[in-house]
Amino acid sequence: MEIKTEVITINDQQWEEFTLVNNNGMAVSILNFGGIITKILAPDREGKLENVVIGFENYEDYLDNPGYFGALIGRVAGRIANSQFEMDGKTYTLPKNDGENHLHGGEPGFHKSIWSTVPFENGEETGLTMTLNSPDGENGYPGNLRMTVTYTLNNSNELSITYEGLSDQKTVLTATNHTYFNLSGNLQTDIQDHEITLDSSKFVELDEELIPTGEILDVDNSVFDFRQGRQMKDGVTSEFKQNLVANNGYDHYFLFDKSKEVSAIVRESESGRELKVITDQPGVVMYTSNNLPEGLKLRERQSVQYLGLCLETQASPASIHHDNFPSVWLDKDEKYFAKTTFSFGTF
Ligand code: G6D
């Protein structure tokens, strides 16, 4: 196990990039800025290590990062309708950064904050402990919130992300990571041929603004049924309204049936790479980069639509305005805990 550290000067800020390397040569690079995963080197079926995530060529581009590449997201990942919510008789108003709605915690949010970062390693794993204090009222959210995110890489090629939070007032919180995976290696192809399996029989219906309508739909007999595996491109060619509102793809919260230990599997047949997702979270937003801005200068190429697959494990912001959704409410002094493991293998 090894940790390499590099100082990167961006304008007047000094960022640090930590690269975690395990005994198989798998490497994960992470910035203290936004907790951003900038690169993951994972083996193909021949053992060839290639990058499997979207990342910028020039790090100053992470200052804008309209696609939230690789970033920690919070306080609330996803959209909050009308950028406000009621809590105990009081209305809280959040910044409108997505039309009339609030997206991904607002600015600066977790994705543009400098996290205090302490690397660690022992024989079997290496990682980073990252902490952030978000003051009461930041972006309109109640409560002084202390967040701790731990990235851990072990020698089984598993990258785990653990999120812990504690607020001195009742608040809302559901954090995630917004990495765009592409198992082809060095972004050689887009993700339309990736095969996805989800342990999910239900998903959340969206309106034209990508706001949950309050309805939970069955996946049966639709291109939202990933229980037996399905190629992502089915959502691109689909004429189903829910794929059309997402701009010809997926951008939806899937509720896990929790019938299997592994909640999601992604496979790419040319390379033989396989990614398994094990999580304690009740669901996942699967986003197939339908709205990825084109022409951004990435490490290997320019960005194009459908270049990466996001698996944002989390609870559902729909629970703020509707009953029967996985809750994002967090009581005063209640411990928030979430853990997701991304396990890289081959088939
Ligand atoms: C788009 O609708 C999508 C979001 O789900 C995604 O997180 C964001 O781009 C990066 O707004």
Residues whose N, C-alpha, C, O or C-beta is under 5 A from the ligand:
A	BS01	G6D	P66 G67 Y68 D251 Y287 N291
